[in-house]
């Protein structure tokens, strides 16, 4: 997602401080040439489908759905309600720090979102309140501008399908480390993060291959790596059912075992959307790591090339690799 693809329609700036009785906030309509507008667009684009964010959805009987605005005219009432909930939690839990907050109604990929970001005061912009009680963002002269904004607490709510993304920030509430935005403010039903889900899929497929393909396992693993990379490049997501069919179409026993492992690992049956960062990781080079710590980066297209590599399955389940036709060894 590029920041130029983000359209911000309306913004509310706010100040979170446990010493306040209520959260002061003010509306703001940014202009296209405004430095604040560009900063906000960069922030929205950076964390949209971020690989560490947790994915969830709003239940049909959720209280949040009752206050979720259908248009910009209802936006302020939603902002006021969320601010009150966060403020109440801050007064009870000192780990939820004071900071500058903003709510933005944005459009991306033809979908409307309500977004929220909260950062501490050490940022490119800082929040202030004028003598009339209005809240503003002003340039912070003590902080050098960075290449992109950084925040730890945020969420995205898709107005069209009630899907949600929320940061993985956690703090102690009632003695337990919890994600206060997701569990107390939004009360979402969670999906595992992209990183966790992709790793679970990869581990399940690889372990199934090692168990069922024996001596052919190394070549089959490399085949799987190519298949998943091609699927993500073409569709921007991992469709587990299609991946299973493509990888295990030659081995019914392996397909059955994978289904059992996938169920144990609670791998979702719905498509798993992946970020551009994950897509690049899956589609570029694979890292081969030995027990002694040697790391070899191999372009994906060479993994299945028999003229370059030969793979052998060891009795202990590990893999040995023969690299052919090394032309030279260079000191770098």
C-alpha positions as CSV (number, residue, x, y, z in Angstrom):
1,X,0.0,0.0,0.0
2,X,1.4,3.4,-1.0
3,X,0.6,6.5,1.0
4,X,-0.6,8.1,-2.2
5,X,-3.4,5.5,-2.4
6,X,-4.9,6.6,0.9
7,X,-7.7,9.2,0.9
8,X,-8.4,10.8,4.3
9,X,-11.8,12.3,4.6
10,X,-12.1,13.4,8.2
11,X,-9.8,13.4,11.3
12,X,-10.2,13.9,15.0
13,X,-7.2,14.7,17.1
14,X,-7.3,13.9,20.8
15,X,-5.2,13.9,24.0
16,X,-5.0,10.9,26.3
17,X,-4.0,11.7,29.9
18,X,-5.2,9.9,33.0
19,X,-5.3,13.2,34.8
20,X,-8.1,14.5,32.6
21,X,-11.7,14.0,33.5
22,X,-12.6,13.7,29.8
23,X,-10.6,13.3,26.6
24,X,-10.4,16.6,24.7
25,X,-10.7,16.2,20.9
26,X,-11.2,18.3,17.9
27,X,-12.2,17.7,14.3
28,X,-9.8,18.5,11.4
29,X,-10.2,18.4,7.6
30,X,-6.8,18.0,6.1
31,X,-5.7,19.4,2.7
32,X,-3.9,17.5,0.1
33,X,-0.8,19.8,0.3
34,X,-0.7,19.8,4.1
35,X,2.3,18.2,5.7
36,X,0.1,16.7,8.4
37,X,-2.0,15.1,5.6
38,X,1.0,13.4,4.1
39,X,2.2,12.2,7.6
40,X,-1.2,10.7,8.3
41,X,-1.4,9.0,4.9
42,X,2.1,7.5,5.5
43,X,0.9,6.2,8.9
44,X,-2.3,4.7,7.5
45,X,-0.4,3.0,4.6
46,X,2.4,1.6,6.8
47,X,0.3,-0.4,9.2
48,X,-2.4,-1.5,6.8
49,X,-2.3,-5.3,6.8
50,X,0.9,-5.1,8.8
51,X,2.4,-8.6,9.2
52,X,2.4,-8.3,13.0
53,X,-1.2,-7.0,13.3
54,X,-3.9,-9.3,14.6
55,X,-6.9,-9.9,12.3
56,X,-10.4,-10.2,13.7
57,X,-14.0,-9.4,13.1
58,X,-16.9,-7.7,14.9
59,X,-19.7,-10.0,16.1
60,X,-23.2,-9.3,14.9
61,X,-24.4,-9.0,18.5
62,X,-21.4,-6.8,19.5
63,X,-22.0,-3.5,21.2
64,X,-19.3,-2.0,18.9
65,X,-21.5,-2.8,15.9
66,X,-24.3,-0.7,17.5
67,X,-22.1,2.4,17.6
68,X,-20.1,1.8,14.3
69,X,-21.0,4.8,12.1
70,X,-22.4,4.2,8.7
71,X,-21.3,7.6,7.4
72,X,-19.1,10.6,8.3
73,X,-21.9,12.4,10.1
74,X,-22.0,9.7,12.8
75,X,-18.2,9.6,13.1
76,X,-17.8,12.0,16.1
77,X,-20.2,10.0,18.3
78,X,-18.1,6.9,17.7
79,X,-14.9,8.9,18.5
80,X,-16.4,10.1,21.8
81,X,-17.4,6.6,22.9
82,X,-14.0,5.0,22.1
83,X,-12.2,7.9,23.9
84,X,-14.3,7.4,27.0
85,X,-13.5,3.7,27.1
86,X,-9.7,4.2,26.6
87,X,-9.7,6.9,29.2
88,X,-11.4,4.7,31.8
89,X,-8.9,1.9,31.2
90,X,-6.0,4.4,31.5
91,X,-7.1,5.5,35.0
92,X,-7.1,1.9,36.2
93,X,-4.0,0.6,34.3
94,X,-0.8,2.8,34.4
95,X,0.8,0.7,31.6
96,X,-1.6,2.3,29.1
97,X,0.5,5.5,28.7
98,X,-0.6,9.1,27.9
99,X,-0.2,10.2,24.4
100,X,-1.5,11.7,21.2
101,X,-4.4,10.0,19.5
102,X,-6.1,10.4,16.2
103,X,-9.1,8.9,14.5
104,X,-9.3,9.1,10.7
105,X,-12.1,8.1,8.3
106,X,-10.2,6.9,5.2
107,X,-10.8,5.2,1.9
108,X,-8.4,2.5,0.6
109,X,-8.9,0.0,-2.2
110,X,-12.5,1.2,-2.6
111,X,-13.2,0.3,1.0
112,X,-14.1,2.7,3.9
113,X,-12.2,2.3,7.2
114,X,-12.2,3.9,10.6
115,X,-8.6,4.0,11.8
116,X,-7.1,4.9,15.1
117,X,-3.5,5.5,16.1
118,X,-2.1,6.4,19.5
119,X,1.6,7.3,20.1
120,X,3.6,8.8,22.9
121,X,4.7,12.4,22.6
122,X,8.1,11.6,21.1
123,X,6.9,11.9,17.5
124,X,7.3,14.1,14.5
125,X,4.2,15.9,15.5
126,X,3.0,16.6,19.1
127,X,-0.5,17.3,20.3
128,X,-1.4,20.6,22.0
129,X,-4.5,22.4,23.2
130,X,-5.1,26.1,22.6
131,X,-6.7,28.6,24.9
132,X,-10.1,27.9,23.3
133,X,-9.8,24.2,24.2
134,X,-9.3,23.0,20.6
135,X,-6.8,20.2,20.0
136,X,-4.1,20.5,17.3
137,X,-1.1,18.7,16.0
138,X,2.0,20.9,15.7
139,X,5.5,20.2,14.4
140,X,7.8,19.1,17.3
141,X,11.0,21.1,17.0
142,X,12.9,18.8,19.3
143,X,12.5,15.7,17.0
144,X,14.1,15.2,13.7
145,X,11.8,14.0,10.9
146,X,12.0,10.3,10.3
147,X,11.4,8.4,7.0
148,X,8.0,7.2,8.3
149,X,5.9,7.4,11.5
150,X,6.0,4.7,14.2
151,X,3.2,3.9,16.6
152,X,2.5,0.9,18.8
153,X,-1.3,1.1,19.3
154,X,-3.7,1.2,16.4
155,X,-6.7,-0.4,14.8
156,X,-8.5,-0.5,11.4
157,X,-12.2,-1.2,11.2
158,X,-13.6,-2.0,7.7
159,X,-17.1,-0.3,7.5
160,X,-18.1,-2.5,4.6
161,X,-17.5,-6.0,6.0
162,X,-16.9,-5.5,9.8
163,X,-13.4,-7.0,9.5
164,X,-10.7,-5.5,11.8
165,X,-7.0,-5.2,12.2
166,X,-5.4,-4.3,15.5
167,X,-1.9,-3.8,16.8
168,X,-0.3,-6.5,18.9
169,X,0.5,-4.1,21.8
170,X,-0.2,-5.7,25.2
171,X,-0.1,-4.5,28.7
172,X,-1.1,-5.9,32.2
173,X,-4.8,-5.6,33.0
174,X,-6.1,-7.2,36.2
175,X,-2.8,-9.0,36.5
176,X,-2.9,-10.5,33.0
177,X,-1.0,-9.3,29.9
178,X,-3.7,-8.5,27.4
179,X,-4.4,-6.6,24.2
180,X,-6.5,-3.8,25.6
181,X,-7.7,-2.4,22.3
182,X,-8.9,-5.7,21.0
183,X,-10.2,-7.3,24.1
184,X,-11.6,-4.4,26.1
185,X,-12.3,-1.5,23.7
186,X,-13.3,-3.3,20.5
187,X,-14.1,-6.8,22.0
188,X,-13.1,-8.5,18.8
189,X,-13.0,-12.2,17.9
190,X,-9.4,-12.9,17.0
191,X,-7.7,-14.5,14.1
192,X,-4.0,-15.3,14.5
193,X,-1.6,-12.8,13.1
194,X,-0.3,-13.2,9.5
195,X,3.2,-14.2,10.8
196,X,1.8,-16.8,13.1
197,X,-0.6,-18.3,10.5
198,X,2.0,-18.4,7.7
199,X,4.5,-20.1,10.0
200,X,1.9,-22.6,11.1
201,X,1.0,-23.5,7.5
202,X,4.7,-23.9,6.6
203,X,5.5,-26.0,9.6
204,X,2.5,-28.3,9.0
205,X,3.3,-28.9,5.3
206,X,7.0,-29.5,5.9
207,X,6.5,-31.9,8.8
208,X,3.9,-33.8,6.8
209,X,6.3,-34.1,3.8
210,X,9.1,-35.3,6.1
211,X,6.9,-38.0,7.5
212,X,5.4,-39.3,4.3
213,X,7.9,-38.8,1.5
214,X,11.1,-40.2,3.2
215,X,14.0,-40.0,0.7
216,X,12.0,-37.8,-1.6
217,X,11.2,-35.3,1.1
218,X,14.0,-32.8,0.3
219,X,12.9,-32.4,-3.3
220,X,9.2,-32.3,-2.2
221,X,9.9,-29.5,0.3
222,X,11.5,-27.4,-2.4
223,X,8.6,-28.1,-4.7
224,X,6.2,-26.9,-2.0
225,X,8.2,-23.7,-1.5
226,X,7.8,-22.9,-5.2
227,X,4.1,-23.7,-5.2
228,X,3.3,-21.4,-2.2
229,X,5.4,-18.6,-3.6
230,X,3.6,-18.8,-7.0
231,X,0.2,-18.8,-5.3
232,X,0.9,-15.8,-3.2
233,X,2.4,-13.9,-6.2
234,X,-0.7,-14.7,-8.3
235,X,-3.5,-14.2,-5.7
236,X,-2.0,-12.2,-2.8
237,X,-3.1,-14.9,-0.4
238,X,-2.6,-18.5,0.7
239,X,-5.6,-20.7,-0.1
240,X,-4.9,-23.7,2.1
241,X,-7.3,-26.1,0.2
242,X,-5.6,-25.3,-3.1
243,X,-2.2,-25.5,-1.6
244,X,-3.0,-28.9,-0.1
245,X,-4.2,-30.2,-3.4
246,X,-1.2,-29.0,-5.4
247,X,1.4,-30.3,-2.9
248,X,-0.2,-33.6,-2.0
249,X,-2.0,-34.6,-5.1
250,X,0.4,-37.5,-5.6
251,X,0.0,-38.9,-2.1
252,X,-3.4,-39.5,-0.5
253,X,-1.9,-40.6,2.8
254,X,0.0,-37.3,3.1
255,X,-3.1,-35.3,2.2
256,X,-5.1,-37.0,5.0
257,X,-2.2,-36.5,7.5
258,X,-1.9,-32.9,6.6
259,X,-5.6,-32.3,7.2
260,X,-5.3,-33.8,10.7
261,X,-2.2,-31.6,11.4
262,X,-3.9,-28.5,10.0
263,X,-6.9,-29.1,12.3
264,X,-4.7,-29.5,15.3
265,X,-2.8,-26.3,14.5
266,X,-6.1,-24.5,13.9
267,X,-5.1,-23.4,10.5
268,X,-7.9,-21.4,9.0
269,X,-9.8,-22.8,6.0
270,X,-10.5,-19.4,4.7
271,X,-7.9,-17.6,2.5
272,X,-5.0,-16.1,4.4
273,X,-4.2,-12.7,3.0
274,X,-0.5,-11.8,3.1
275,X,1.4,-8.5,3.1
276,X,3.8,-7.4,0.4
277,X,6.6,-8.0,2.8
278,X,5.6,-11.6,3.3
279,X,5.1,-12.0,-0.4
280,X,8.6,-10.9,-1.1
281,X,10.0,-13.3,1.6
282,X,8.2,-16.2,0.1
283,X,9.0,-15.3,-3.5
284,X,12.6,-14.3,-3.5
285,X,15.4,-16.3,-1.8
286,X,15.2,-19.2,0.7
287,X,17.6,-19.4,3.5
288,X,19.2,-22.8,4.2
289,X,20.7,-23.0,7.7
290,X,23.0,-25.8,8.9
291,X,23.4,-27.0,12.5
292,X,26.8,-25.3,12.6
293,X,25.2,-21.9,11.7
294,X,26.2,-21.7,8.0
295,X,23.6,-19.8,6.1
296,X,23.1,-20.1,2.3
297,X,20.6,-17.8,0.4
298,X,19.3,-19.5,-2.7
299,X,17.1,-17.9,-5.4
300,X,13.7,-19.7,-5.4
301,X,14.0,-20.6,-9.1
302,X,17.2,-22.7,-8.5
303,X,15.8,-24.8,-5.6
304,X,14.4,-27.4,-8.0
305,X,17.2,-27.3,-10.5
306,X,18.9,-30.7,-10.4
307,X,21.9,-29.4,-12.2
308,X,22.6,-27.1,-9.2
309,X,21.5,-29.0,-6.1
310,X,21.0,-32.6,-5.0
311,X,19.1,-33.3,-1.8
312,X,19.4,-36.3,0.5
313,X,17.2,-37.2,3.5
314,X,19.2,-38.3,6.5
315,X,18.0,-41.0,8.9
316,X,17.6,-38.4,11.7
317,X,15.1,-36.5,9.5
318,X,17.5,-33.7,8.6
319,X,18.5,-32.8,5.0
320,X,21.9,-32.9,3.3
321,X,22.5,-30.8,0.2
322,X,25.1,-31.3,-2.6
323,X,25.9,-28.0,-4.4
324,X,27.2,-28.7,-7.9
325,X,29.6,-26.8,-10.2
326,X,30.9,-24.2,-7.8
327,X,33.0,-22.0,-10.1
328,X,34.9,-20.0,-7.5
329,X,35.1,-19.0,-3.9
330,X,35.5,-15.3,-3.2
331,X,36.5,-13.4,0.0
332,X,34.0,-10.6,0.7
